[in-house]
Structures are given as C-alpha cells and as structure tokens.
Amino acid sequence: MRNRVLIEHIQPQLDGGRYFIKRTVGEPVNVSADIFGDGHDHIRAALLYKPESKKRWNEVVMEAQGNDRWTATFVPEEQGFYEYKIEGWVDHLLNWYEGFKKKHDAGQHLGVELLIGAELLKKTAAQYPKSRNAQLLKLAKLLEDEKGYQEAVATIMGSDFAALVDEFPLKQFISTSDQVLRLRVGDRKEVFSTWYELFPRSTSEQPGKHGTFKDVERLLPRVAEMGFDVLYLPPIHPIGEVNRKGKNNAVTAGADEPGSPWAIGNKEGGHMAIHSELGTIDDYVALIKKAKEFDIDIALDLAFQCAPDHPYIKEHPEWFAWRPDGTIAYAENPPKKYQDIVPLNFETDDWKNLWEELKNVVLFWVKKGVRIFRVDNPHTKPFAFWEWCIQEVQKEAPQTIFLSEAFTRPHVMAALGKAGFTQGYTYFVWRNNKQEMEEYLTELTQTEWREFFRPNFWPNTPDILPYELMGAGANAFVLRVLMAATLSSNYGIYGPAFEFMENQGNNNGKEEYLNSEKYEIRHYNWDHRNRLTDAITRINRIRQEHPALQNTYNIHFTRTDNDQLMSYVKVNPDGSDAIWCIINWDTMHTQSGFVEVPKELLGITSGRRVNLKVEDMLTNEIYHWFNDWNYVELNPEKWPIHIFRVALL
Amino acid sequence: MRNRVLIEHIQPQLDGGRYFIKRTVGEPVNVSADIFGDGHDHIRAALLYKPESKKRWNEVVMEAQGNDRWTATFVPEEQGFYEYKIEGWVDHLLNWYEGFKKKHDAGQHLGVELLIGAELLKKTAAQYPKSRNAQLLKLAKLLEDEKGYQEAVATIMGSDFAALVDEFPLKQFISTSDQVLRLRVGDRKEVFSTWYELFPRSTSEQPGKHGTFKDVERLLPRVAEMGFDVLYLPPIHPIGEVNRKGKNNAVTAGADEPGSPWAIGNKEGGHMAIHSELGTIDDYVALIKKAKEFDIDIALDLAFQCAPDHPYIKEHPEWFAWRPDGTIAYAENPPKKYQDIVPLNFETDDWKNLWEELKNVVLFWVKKGVRIFRVDNPHTKPFAFWEWCIQEVQKEAPQTIFLSEAFTRPHVMAALGKAGFTQGYTYFVWRNNKQEMEEYLTELTQTEWREFFRPNFWPNTPDILPYELMGAGANAFVLRVLMAATLSSNYGIYGPAFEFMENQGNNNGKEEYLNSEKYEIRHYNWDHRNRLTDAITRINRIRQEHPALQNTYNIHFTRTDNDQLMSYVKVNPDGSDAIWCIINWDTMHTQSGFVEVPKELLGITSGRRVNLKVEDMLTNEIYHWFNDWNYVELNPEKWPIHIFRVALL
C-alpha cells in the first residue's frame, strides 16, 4: 500500500470494463485518464496494451495534458481481442531532476543533491537490462566523484540528461488501473460496408417462377456494378407448411403460396438446410464463391425461431414452451398470436444444449463460407446468449460480422451492441428533419455509443416502407439513399423495392408494403435502369474513392441559415480527404441559403482567410469560396445534395 | 445463465462502486437504474438495502419511469455503512396477468389461460411462507376448476387480483446488479455545522501573556452567543524549538517567539502531548466537557508532520527520509526549503507501523472526547492511508468527522472526499463574481460531487487573507460571511481576524496576513461587538431556525436582470421551509433590478398567478409579490443581502 498514484475515469471504457470497445486494424485507440498523486512529487504514467493471446505488454509513455488528465495512443495491428490498462507512479529520478534544475538556477550548492542523484541512477539502472544500463551507472559514478562537481552539474544541466530521464522511468510502488479493459479489433468491412437485400425467390427471369441461387449468380454483375459489397438474402431454409401465412400476411395460405421465409423449418429440415426450390447447399457455396469474385459477401439471415413443423419441435420438445393442454406456445403479443412462428424457450432447463446447437448453426454456415450474418430480432433472445455466442464464433472465425436487426428501445439496442453485435440497424428511417437527424447522429457518434455501436443506415427494409416514401416520387428516394450513404459508412437498401421506387403502403396504418415480398414471389425487370440506380451507382463509387466517407464517427455538422439545408463535413483521420455534404430536405422545392465554413476542422488557422475550392462530385461543378459563409442552392429535381470534395488553396 | 434482465447505470454510485456515497440519518437515498429484458415480457425489479453489519436485506419495489429507467427510495435509519443492490427478473405471473386481461378484452376463450395461471400461482406460492400463501393456493384451485370458469375469469379481472400480483412477485432467474454498492450514513452535524477558529494562545485577558485552555473556556459563552457549534483550535501540541520560525515567517525566531503551532513536537512530546503553556491534557478534557454544555464541539487539528525535534525522529528514524550526508530531508518545494518541518515518509518499509501509529494518534484524542478533526494538508499524504485510517476510526467511533484542509487541484480534492473525508475546504474564497460562484455551486451540488463532497465555506483562514478583503471595509466582510452562511450549510471563519476585520496583507504578493497569528501571540478585546459580530449572530440564528439553510444541495439559482445581483432559493426536502437569498455583489454601490420567481420550485402550478409574501429576516421588511419578476434594491452600507422567508398566499 505504498503506491501513491490514483488512476481514474479511464476513457474509453464501457460500464467499468464490463464490455469491450470496438476498433478496426490500424485505427488508433486514444486513451485518457485522470492520474495524480498526493503532494507535489512528479509522477509518470504508461499505457500498457497487448493482444489478449500474448503475454508481453507493450508500453506507451503517457503525456500530461493539464488538470491531471493524461493521454496516450496505441494502434492495434491485428484482428481479435486486445487488453489495455494504465500504470502510474511517483518517479523519484524525474522528481529529483526537476528539483535539481530549480536549485541550480537558485544558485544553491548541490553536493548532497549529486549524491542523491547517484543513488537514484543506480536504483534506476537496476530496473533495466545490462545491455541498456551502462550509461546510467557511468553517470552515477560521475555524480559520486567529489572532484567531478563542475562536470557532474554541467552534465545534469545538459540536454542529453533530460532525454535520459525521459528514457528511463524509475518505477516504484506502481499503481495499476482497477480493471484490465478489453478491445475487439475487426477489419475494415465492420465499419465500411454497402448492403443490397433481395429475395432470391424473386430473381427468376420468368414471371411466376421460383428464383434460385443460380439466378442470384446471374445478378451479381448488376449488384457489383451498382457498388454493393454485401448481398443479403432473407432466410434460405425450408419454409414451414403448418399455419403458413398467405399473401399480405393472410392467416391461411393458398396451396401454391410460398409463405414467409422467416417461418423456418419443415419436414425437409431446419436452420442447417436449404429451401429446395432455391437449390442445394452446393449451389449456395457456389454462389458464395462466385460472389467473392465480385468482392461481394453473401450475408445469411439468422432467425432463431421455428415454424410449427420445424424438426426441433419433435427432436427437442424441451426447447419449447408447452401449454397445460399439450399445445405448443406460439409467438404472441397479446391479444395477437403469430401461429406460423414458435419461439425457442431460452428459460428451458436444457439451455446449455440449446445454446450449443444455435452456436453450431452459425459455425455450420461459417464453414460453408459465410462471414456476415444479419440477425433477425436479436432483442427477443437473451443478451447473455448473444454475448457468449458471438464471442465463441469470433474465437474460431474472427472475421465474422453480425448485424443486429433490432428496431426497439434505445437501451436494448445499446445492450446488443455491447453484447458484441458488430453492426446494428438504427432509427435512421424515422429521422425526418434536420434537427432530428443531427441529434441522432450526434448521439451515435459523439457519445459513449461510438465505442460499441456501428450504425447501419437503411432507408427501407421488407418490413418498413416509411411514411416518408409512401406515395413519394423519385426525389424522396434519391434524397434518402444519398443521405444514408453519406451519413453512415455502413448502409444498405432492400434493393428492388427501393430502386424501382415501390411506394404503395398496405393501407393498414402501418409502414408496411402492399403485396409484400415477404409473402409472395415477385418478378422484376432486373435490366431496368433509372434515376435511382444512377444515383446509387454514383454514390457508391464516391464512397469507394473517399476515405472520409468510410467512417461514421468523423461527422461534423456545420451551420446554415436555412432549416431545410443540412450541412456536414467529414475529414478522414489523417486529414488527406475532406468531404462536405449539403442536403436539401425539401423534396418539392429548390432551397437556397448560406453555409458556414468549419475553419478549424479544415485546418484554416485563425486569422487566415478562407480560400477553398469545392467540387461537387455528382455534377462536377466547381466553386471557389473566399468567405466564412457561402451561398448554395439545391434543386431536388436535379440533385438534393452537394457532395463536395474540398481542397484548401 | 437463464436470467434475461440487464441492470445498468445505477445512480448514485461512484466509480463503479469503488467508493461509497454519503448521506445522513433520515435522508432519503433515491436509487435509479436502467433495467430491461429481452423481448416483450413484463419485468419487475427491487432495490435491496441493509446496514453492512446485518444479514437480512430490506426490499423496496422499484417503479418504471419510462425509457427503461426504474427508481426506488430508501431511508437509512442508523449511522454507519449500508449496502444496496438491485435485482430484476421476468415476472411470469405478472406477464401472464397482463396478457390475460388483453385476451379477455379481445373476447378470446380463456380455458387454457386459466390452467396456465393456476400453475403460475402455485409456483408463486412456493416462494412464500405458509402464513402468506394460502390465498394463492386457493386461487390456483379455483382457476383449475373447469366448472368455475365464469367465477375464475371474474376474479382475475377484479381489482383484488391486481393487488395480489403486485404483492407477490414471482422471482425466477434473478439478475443482480454487478456491484454491491456502499453508503456511509452520518449524523446531521456532518452537513450542518458552524465553525469558529481561534488560536488559544491569543485568548489571555492580559496583553503579551500566553493564553490557556482556561482562557478558551472563558470565551465559550461568546462563541455560543454568536451561534457557532464547532470551535476549532490550531495544533495544541508542543511546538518545535529547532529551526523555529519567527514573526512574519522569519527564518529564525527570537528567544521568546512562540513559533508556528503546525511545527509539531519537541522534547516535551509530539502528537499525543499538549503544549505546556496551554495547560494539561486534563485541562483540554475539561474544555471539551465545558464546551459540550454550550453544544459546541472542540475540533482538533491533525497535522501529520514533525518539527526537527519531534520525538519520532529519534524513536522512529525509519519513518523519515535521510540524505546521503546523514541529514534529514526537510519539507521542500524546490528551490524552497521549510526547515521547521520534516515530512513523514509514507514510502518507508515500515509503513504498516507508521499507519498504525497515526491511527492511534486519532484514537487517542477520540478517547479524550474529540469527535471533530480538521486535517492539515491531507493531500500531502497518500489517499490509501486516509481511506484506511478514516474507516478504521469510524468503525470504533462512527460519529467522528474529518474536515479536509486541501486547497489544491480539483481531482485531488475529489479523491480526498471519496477516500472518506466528511467535509472539505473549498474554492469559495476565490470565487469573486456571480458567474464564478453560480458555476462553482452548480458543480458542487448538481454533479457527482454531491455524493462524496460536503463543502465547508470559509471566507478566511490563518493562511488566506483573500485579495477581496485586503484593505476592505465592513461591507465586504459582511457580504462574504453572509454569502458563506447561506450558500453552504457548513461554514466557518477564522474568527478574531474576521470579525475585527483585519485587512492588512503581508505585502509579498500573496494572500497572507501581516503579522500572522501563526507566528506570534495576538491580543484581542474579546468584549468588543461591531457590525460584523451582529451580522454573524443574526445569520447563525436564522440558520438554526430554518431547515432550508441546513442543506447545501437544495440550492437553486434564479434569474435576475442585473449581473451584480445573485439570487438563489433553497427549499427543504419536505417543502415546509423556503428561503430566498438575493445578494448585491457590489460592496460600494446600491444595486437594484428584477428577480424572477422560481414558480415550479415554489409549487406555483402553471397557470396560477404569483402571490407571495416574502419577509426579510435581517430587516423584518415584508413585501407582497404578485408578478413573475419583482423589484429589489440592496444598499451595501445597510445589508448586502435579502434573506427572505417565503410564504405562498
């Protein structure tokens, strides 16, 4: 208990180290803490970090930033889990050295000080290997030699000595931060991905015919041409026949209706089987391989729930809840019942085997080549299960990505992020004006959320045709997709419905599609191109070319004098790329106004005049801006957004 | 791992439970947390608390406040340490009941639901003693009886059943908060105390003569009459003779100079001895007893440092730092040396015995009747030592109060509060305008600081004659003491210098008194009364009579239209007392302006008109206010402050 330094309020950390934070390879981890000792002695501190699997800690000297706040940075260089912690101590060599200089400047005799210094140098030398400590011992000798007084004093007052004290911390009575904190390091795709969702059953060239994985292969060039790098297919497993839903969510299905692919399992198999009309497992593996040629990952839908005829129900009745009359408990939200779905009962006595089985489902598909899972309704399964399952999978396959499809309350969405989900769906679809959107992005990127939640912005999904797009024209679709693609580095669209601008709601007061593809096979003219496909193709190319758009947390909103105009600047961490987006929220009218130059962010030091060249990458128009506020005008019939590449002249 | 509820962000707590929070007996502890489960099942939560020494937990049902935030309150009823934690669980009885009601309202047949309910009632009954569960079992029987369908449904839909579900939580798969949190409960004096400091050596009736404890006894009626309940004496131990400081901090003292009482120890003894010119230990004990008759505590100064002739230096040379030339290391702040003071070396190998000895010093005086210690420069001793020492002492004597005399950096002051100091000196003396003062009070009372830091406001100390009071007249003195006494429920003055308005600085650029009493004996005419003693006597009586002023954390600043006017309202927790202070910061001129009525705080519901009677307790003037903003005018020559008692008409 002779340690005298306190280490408090370490950032980043989540709930006192209960959860890990997230970064990608090569992304700096900026660590800070309040570090201080009693009294006036000089202290030092070090940030220690290592991959969890290794024994040796790497050490970075921390720098004092004033008001007892200290900082240091490390850059993780490999995928997987890292650990980090902080050490602090009173450094008596440094303390003596600082005192020595002051006493020297005050003209005091320093004889005893030299002897103290010699002792401290020897103590320091003992902490370092012989290969490094010779210099320290030689200096100690000089300081001890009464005849060398002048030389010793001159040596200490020389600049080499300062470097020496800096290089050789004297660690005694070390305080270590209370927790060893954890960090998960993933690859670029975790923070920069562009998703396209389609129902494979709707990919046949022949109207009315059930599409196959082969048909999907045929569409890969199109998906790649538009710039997507994840192709997400809703569940591909056998679809339950018992209580199957019909068109538009009808309670009973006609004989030839395909049902919802989220009602998984029938006599043909369950979560490890393939719906036979799509093809075979081999066809699926072939699709994955083919997609890789286009740099596209095929994402699998993980929906841990069962149709009433799923094999589990007979094989593992103990995994389900049964009612006193011997019937099975369907999913329900009283008074509603969802009779085509049976939830797994995670409170079962046999929970360990249930967890194992579900993990094995994931690993089964990982072994087939799947690296990305879109997880259906994860918030209806226990947080503890996900925390365990995701870590177990990532131990075997660190590159695996899990996207959480949780459209629910904020704390639950946060908890899933902390439990380990790599990405999460968001409220983007329900943020419909400038103030709402700026507040939401600020919460996601400037608060604790940035440590654990990677947003993935979707302007639509098969479950959500937002009111904003119901009956809307192309302007609104263009606006929403360009906004998603520039606000968030991860974004996606439920493709055909979006690019072909389906805008008919189900007339039930909900944000649902009429004739939803969830319950029927659709037919599309996949050769069709329009204003939407053009906008999507362009924005995805711009995202590829501009690192500033490959990050979500670097967003900086700037002022405008018009509430319909929203302005944000993104600069990539090394400053080599700056993108400035200005959006017109009004899809009906041209809006104009002035936007403020974020001078500090763009490195325009105070006093210097603005001198910018901004080039709109959609229109190739170039403007030169010399003022703090500059005029813009956006016509939604042309482009509802400026995406400027910014150059400082 | 079948538990499905998460409990996060519990408030109050400090550094994830690393430190305890502070309350007083009878003061409510409002606990809140984010609590939520997966899915849509209904959850419940309970706050559990108990005195640390007891085994049985008390339980309070928590209430959902929206957005997954839950709250509950408990009131500690005895001094000492308490523990508290939170439990949460999916309550299947409640969940079934809520579903049942919806299904009933939807007109569904409820036969199977009744059987499920019967099972849940039996499961619930098994969790409660036979003395309580008969009703549950009887109901289960009714629900199981096919013939009783109508009666069973009616019973469940009746209001008694709701109360039953409320009364009998069905706890399964309980989640418990990660930490058991700690709370220290003290008595009223910890948060409401009024301090007077004097040097006992300056209390003789004869000029030049050394005062004694008997002389101090003579002054007790005067101290009590002015309304103080703590009388704090600087160190009363033998004063070092080696390197003794002279008048005005001179490096050498004349033969008859008394030295600084903070240079403790000489051949007569150390920290457990009494400076013989003051009297004996028996005299000191007699003073403590006599003071108790006036409801005054005598506070002892705990200055853990030694004069060069302190007995410890010979008896325990291992507790000090020695230099290579065989001399002892004096206190220093290079290039300055303080040769009358030798610091204890807390890094000594013999630290355990050193800690024990220092604790024994405290307990020695506790046994003599001391319950309040003012601790000198605690920030120059390790935090870990204080954390241990204060808890050890309070285990034996829970009523012991420690005031930290740390005028240092914010993090260090906070760390001492968290380590266990009951009260702390503050930056009050350096907050010299409205904005500074409001910001400071907001930090102390509206942030985490409120959980661990009890401010004690001093307008002066023997070490600090603030620039504001140098050369100042009575107006400034009256202002500063009335501000201290109304802003903070703990406050004190270094008495004679303050009430006799000593305002001469030492002309060294520092905030030091000329002819400081630290280095010489002063003589005062203790019978003298003036504008200051009158103001002090009045304000202390008002503090006694008004619970709203006996709390620091209930302050609420309100708007004025004049930056020289600062306005704050304090309402005591049960709403029975409301005090409104308005201060004129300008000590030279009358200032006037309008102040806003804090309607919500005073319980004036929206829409209702203001109708207040405010009575100034210094002048007995009464005003009736009917508007949201009201006119005030303060002449510093009369009173620089309104202290209104507020009555709602």
Interface residues (C-beta under 8 A of the other chain):
Chain A: M1 R2 N3 R4 L6 E8 H9 D15 G16 R18 D34 F36 D38 G39 H40 N67 D68 V90 E98 G99 F100 K102 K103 D105 A106 Q108 G111 V112 L115 I116 E119 Q172 F173 D178 R323 P324 D325 T327 E332 N333 P334 P335 F346 E347 T348 W351 W355 H379 T380 K381 P382 F383 A384 F385 W388 R409 P410 H411 V412 A415
Chain B: M1 R2 N3 R4 L6 E8 H9 D15 G16 R18 D34 F36 D38 G39 H40 N67 D68 V90 E98 G99 F100 K102 K103 D105 A106 Q108 G111 V112 L115 I116 A118 E119 Q172 F173 D178 R323 P324 D325 T327 E332 N333 P334 P335 F346 E347 T348 W351 W355 H379 T380 K381 P382 F383 A384 F385 W388 R409 P410 H411 V412 A415
